[in-house]
Amino acid sequence: MNYGMKKFLTNFVLGLCLLSSICYAAEFGDHCTYSLSEGRLFKTQCLISTVYEGKTYCFGTESGKDEFLDHPHEMLAKAKAFYEKQAMLMPAANQKDSEGRTKISQADAMAQIKSNNCDLSNRDAGYLEFDGMDLRHCKMVNTSFFGAYLRGATLEGANLEGAYLNLARLEGANLSHTNLENATIFQAIFDKTNFKGANLTNARMIGTLGNVDMSDAIIVKGRYGLDIGNQPMGAMRFDAVGGNFSNSNFEGADINRCNLQFANLRNANLRNTDLFRADLSQADLTGADITGANLNESTLDGTIMTDVKGIEFIKGYKVEKGHCVACGQ
């Protein structure tokens, strides 16, 4: 290539830089500015961008870019505040947090998910977006999904042992038969979440579950009880009004002070379970085994206890806390 041609190509590339944003270093580490303003982290390839006051901003969609152009100052203020807060909370790329997890970007996570040997184990996927995705083929041992979006995601049968799902969005997610042994799930957002047949052995869960399906689940030694001394947001408890726990195994679990009003606990194994001050009003325990369970100060008002096993072994049940149905009291 002669000197004249080299000079032409150099000037051509420089010209492109002046006419577009490709030579600018994008703000917010290529994260979508619109998503940041909404309180979400979404890493982009900056294929959609705009230059504002000499700085390049990336977007995940054209509509997000249009919103920015309509209200740039307002959106930038929100995006900057959220991004700076996350920068303080999360480890830098390729650095590990206190649990040995390495922070990954949205692009890194997507590359794994598209691979045949998807492995997100020991990764920090906090605030990333997985809505509607099929993650059944992924290994996710000790993965942090703190604040991540998993709405409608399919994780059926996946291995999430030791996973951290605090504040995750789990509406409509399918976690049936998933391995969640030793997982931590604090204040996640649930709605029609499916935990049917899941392994929640020794898992720690606090939050409002509502109408979840946790039937046939293994919750042996689960830690769902109120922990007043470790709740920076105040006292929180396991609240699952109307939830389905039929045939689930709670043996040895701590679910003290839980709210299980109207819950389906038919044929559940509640042997040696701590139900201190639990509210079981109108719950159906037909055929359940409560041998050795601690129901001291629990509320059994209208609780259906037809054919319940181990009633004679109830520890501390007080009639004044309610009158159960078919319980022989």
N, C-alpha and C positions, 0 to 999 in steps of 0.2 A: 504494500500500500504506500503510495507516494505522499510526500509532505502535504500537498494540497488537499488530498482526500482526507487525511487525518484531521487537518484543520477544519474541514467542512463538517465532519462527523462531530468533532468537539463542540463547534458552534451550534450544531443542530440540537445536541443534547442539552446544552445550556439554554437554548431557546425554549425547549420543552419545559425546563425547570421554571423559567420565568412565566410561562403561560399556564402552568398547572401547579399542583401542590406536591408533585412527586419528589421534589428535592427538599421539602420541609420535613423536619422531625415532627411527627404528630403529637399532639398533647394527650395527656392521660394514658400514655403507654398503649396507644391504638385502641383503647376501649371506646365503646359507643357512647358518645356524649349524651344522647337522649336517654339511654338506659341508666347512666350514672345519675342523671337528674331525677330519675324515678326510683333511685335507691337500689340499683342492680348493677352487677359487674358483667359486661359482655365484651369479650375480646374480639376485635374484628381484624380483617386483613387490610382495612382502610381502603377498600375498593370504592366506597362512597364517602366523599369528604368535601369540605369547603374551607376556604381561608377567610378568617375573620380577624381583623386588626393585626394582620401579619402572622397569625398562627393557624396551623392546620388542625381541624377537628374531624374525627372519624365518626361514621354512623353505620348502623347495621341495616337500615332501610332508608329509602328515599323519603318516606313519610316522616321519619325521625329528623332527617335533615331539614325538611320543610318546616317542621315545628320549631327547630332551632332558629331558622332564618326569620320566623315571625316574632320570636321573643329571645334573642341571643343573650342579653344581659341576665335575665331571670334564670334561663336554663343553665348558663355557665356558673352562676352563683351556687345553684343546687348541686351541679355535677362536681364542682371543685370541692365543696364541703364534704360530700360523700366519699369522693376519691381519696382525699387526704386522711379521712378517718380510717378507711380501709387500709391505706398504706401503713398506718401505725399499728394496725391489728394483725396484719398478715405478713408472713415471711416473704422475703424477696425470692425471685425465681431461683431455683436450684438450691435454696437454703431450706433447712428442715426446722419444723416447729418442735415444741417440747415433747411431742408424741412420736417424733421421727418421721413426720409427714413432709413431703416436698411439695411446695406450691406449684400448681400447673395452671396454664392458661386455658381459655375456652378452645383455642385451636389445638392445643396438645391433647385435651380430653377427646375432642372429636376425632383426631387421628387414631387414638386408641380404640374408640368405639367402632370405627370403620374397619379396624384390623381383625384378622381371624383369631388372634390371641390377645384379646382385650384384657388388659390388667391395669386397674386403677388403684391397686393396693398401695398403702402407705403414701397416698397422694392427698393433698389438700385441695379439694374441688369446691371450696367455699364460694357461695354466691354464683356459681356457674349455672347455666340453663340446660336442663335435660327434659323439658316438658315433652310428653308424648313419645319419648324415645324407648326403643327396645334394648335393655341392658342385660338381658338374660345371659348372654355369653360372656359377660365381663366378670372378672374376679375383683372384688372390692373389699378386701380384708384391711381393716384399720383405716379405711378411707374417711376423710372428713367431708361431709356434705352440709356444713354449717351454712344455713340460709340459702341453700341451693334450691333450684326450681325442678321438682320431680313430678309435677302435676300430670296425671294420666300416664306416667311412665310404667313400663313393664319390667319388673325385677323378679319375676316368678322363678323360684328355685335358685336364685343367685346366692353367692357367698359374700355376706356383709359382716362377717364376724368382727366384733370390736369396732364397728363403724360408728361415726359420730354424726347424728342427724339433728342436732339442735337447731331450732327455728327453720327447719326445712319445710318446703311446701309439698305436702303429700296428698293433696286432694285427688281422689280418684286413682291413686297409684295402686298397682297390683304387686303386693309383697307376699303373695301366697307361697307357702312352702320355702320361703327365703330363710337362710341361716343368719339370724341376728343375735347369736349368742354373744353375751358381754357387750352388746351395743348400748349406746347412750342416746336417748331420744327425749330431749327436754323442749317443751313448748313448740313442738312442730305443729303445723296447721293441717288438720285432718278433715276430710269430708268424704264419706263412702270409701274410705281406705280399706283395702283388703289384706288382712294378715292371716287368712285362713290357712291352718296347718303350718304356720311359721314356727321356727325354733327361736324362742326368746328367753332361753335359759340364762339366768343371771343378768338379764338385761335391765337397764335402769331407764324408767320412763315416767315422765311427769307431763301433764297437759290435759287438754280437753279433747277427748277422742270422739265423743258423740256416737253416731250410728256406724261405728266401724264393725267389720266382720273379723273377729279373732277366734272363730270357732275352730276346734281341733288343734289349737295352738299349744305348744309346749312352753309353759311359763314357769317351770320349776325354779324355785329360789329367785324369781324375779323380784326386783326392788322397785316397787311402784308407790311405796308409802310416802307420806308427807315428810319432808326434811326441812324443818323450820330453820335450822342452823345453817343451811347451805343454799338459801334462796335470796339472792341480792334483790330480786324484784318483789320480795314478800313471800308469804306462805302460799305455796301452790300444791295441788294434789292431782291424783289420777282421777279424772272425771269422765265417765263413760256411760252417761244416761242412755238407756235403750240399746246398748251395744250387744253384739252377739258373741257369747263366750261358751256356747254349748259344746260339751265334750272336751273342753280345754283342761289342761293339766297345770294347776296352780300349786302343786304340793310344795310346802315349805316357803311359799312366796310371802313377801311383806307388802300388803296392800292396805295398811292401816289408814283410816280416815278417808278412804276412797269413796267416790259417789257412783254407785251402781244401781241407781233407781231404774226400775222397769227393765233391767238387763236380763238377757236370756242366759242363765247358768245351768240349764238342764244337763244332768249327767256329768257336770264338771267335777274334777278332782280338787277338792279344797282341803285335803288332809294337812293338818298342822300349819294351816295358813293363818297369818296374822291379819285379822279383820277388825282390829280394835277401832271402835267408833266409826266403822263403815256404815254407809247408808244403803241398805238393801231394800228399801221400801218398794213394794209392788214387784220386786224381782222374782223370777221363776227359777227355783232351785230343785225342781222335780228330779228325783233320782240322783241328786248330787251326793258326794261323800264329804262330810265335814268333820270326820273323826279327828279329834285333837285340835280343831280350829279355835282360835281365840276371838270370840265375838263379844268380849267385854265392852259394854256401853255402845254396842252396835244397834242400829235401828232396823227392826224386822217388821215394821208396820205393813201388814198386807202381803208380806213375803210368802210365796207359795213354797211349801216344804213337803209336798207329797212324796212319800217313799224315800225321804232323805236318810242316808246312812250316817250313823254316829251321833244322832241327836243327844243321846244319853251322855256323850263325852264333851258336849259344848262347855267351854270354859267361860264362866262369868256372865252367861246370858241373863239379862234382867228384863222381866216381863214389862216393866213400866216403859221400856224403850219401844214398845209396839207389840202388837199381837199378830203373830205369824199364822198362816193358814195351813191346817193339817199338820201341825208340828207336835201335837200331843201334849202341849203345855196346859 
